[in-house]
Amino acid sequence: MKKNPNASEFLRINIDGQYSTIRLEPSSFSKSANELRREQTHKLAMEHVMRGAKLTREAKCFEAIQLFNKALSVDEGCVDAYVGRGAA
């Protein structure tokens, strides 16, 4: 806040005091970094799976298998990628 006094004025926070008025409780963070990382990698893997499924329906199986393999390189536990690769 000291670097951006306009933000402190907008939020009506006193930046001249010894202590911060913003309280961050550990319970206010619902997910750990590892949980967020797992969610992000699974989401990225599923994007590859969806593209691979589309290519499989278009009978472009070689390209689809490459996408399913890419999904598995991101998230080796992605069951949908294994199923899709088997179908392709």
C-alpha positions as CSV (number, residue, x, y, z in Angstrom):
1,M,0.0,0.0,0.0
2,K,2.9,2.4,0.7
3,K,3.9,2.0,-3.0
4,N,0.4,2.8,-4.1
5,P,-1.2,5.4,-1.9
6,N,-4.2,5.8,-4.3
7,A,-5.2,2.2,-3.5
8,S,-5.1,2.9,0.2
9,E,-7.3,6.0,-0.3
10,F,-9.7,4.1,-2.4
11,L,-9.9,1.3,0.2
12,R,-9.8,3.8,3.1
13,I,-7.0,2.0,4.7
14,N,-4.5,3.9,6.9
15,I,-1.0,3.2,5.7
16,D,0.8,5.2,8.3
17,G,0.1,2.9,11.2
18,Q,2.5,0.3,12.6
19,Y,0.2,-2.6,11.9
20,S,-1.8,-3.7,8.9
21,T,-5.6,-3.5,9.1
22,I,-6.0,-6.4,6.6
23,R,-6.3,-9.7,8.3
24,L,-5.6,-12.9,6.4
25,E,-6.8,-16.0,8.3
26,P,-5.4,-19.4,7.1
27,S,-9.0,-20.6,6.9
28,S,-9.8,-18.0,4.3
29,F,-7.7,-19.9,1.8
30,S,-9.7,-23.0,0.9
31,K,-7.2,-24.8,-1.3
32,S,-3.5,-25.5,-1.0
33,A,-1.0,-24.9,-3.7
34,N,-0.8,-28.6,-4.5
35,E,-4.6,-28.9,-4.8
36,L,-4.6,-25.9,-7.2
37,R,-1.8,-27.4,-9.2
38,R,-3.6,-30.7,-9.5
39,E,-6.8,-28.9,-10.7
40,Q,-4.8,-26.9,-13.3
41,T,-3.0,-29.9,-14.7
42,H,-6.2,-31.9,-14.9
43,K,-8.0,-29.0,-16.7
44,L,-5.1,-28.7,-19.2
45,A,-5.1,-32.5,-19.7
46,M,-8.9,-32.4,-20.3
47,E,-8.5,-29.7,-23.0
48,H,-6.1,-32.1,-24.9
49,V,-8.6,-34.9,-24.3
50,M,-11.5,-32.9,-25.8
51,R,-9.4,-32.0,-28.8
52,G,-8.4,-35.6,-29.2
53,A,-12.0,-36.8,-29.0
54,K,-12.9,-34.4,-31.7
55,L,-10.1,-35.7,-33.9
56,T,-11.1,-39.3,-33.2
57,R,-14.7,-38.5,-34.4
58,E,-13.1,-37.0,-37.6
59,A,-11.2,-40.3,-38.1
60,K,-7.9,-38.5,-37.5
61,C,-6.7,-41.1,-35.1
62,F,-2.9,-40.6,-35.3
63,E,-3.3,-36.9,-34.4
64,A,-5.8,-37.8,-31.7
65,I,-3.4,-40.3,-30.1
66,Q,-0.8,-37.6,-30.0
67,L,-3.1,-35.4,-28.1
68,F,-4.1,-38.1,-25.7
69,N,-0.4,-38.8,-25.1
70,K,0.1,-35.1,-24.5
71,A,-2.7,-35.1,-21.9
72,L,-1.1,-38.1,-20.2
73,S,2.2,-36.3,-20.1
74,V,0.5,-33.4,-18.2
75,D,-1.6,-35.6,-16.0
76,E,-0.7,-39.3,-15.9
77,G,-3.8,-40.1,-13.9
78,C,-6.2,-38.8,-16.5
79,V,-8.5,-41.8,-17.1
80,D,-10.3,-40.0,-19.9
81,A,-7.0,-39.8,-21.8
82,Y,-6.4,-43.5,-21.5
83,V,-10.0,-44.3,-22.7
84,G,-9.7,-41.9,-25.6
85,R,-6.3,-43.2,-26.6
86,G,-7.7,-46.8,-26.6
87,A,-10.7,-45.7,-28.7
88,A,-8.5,-43.9,-31.2
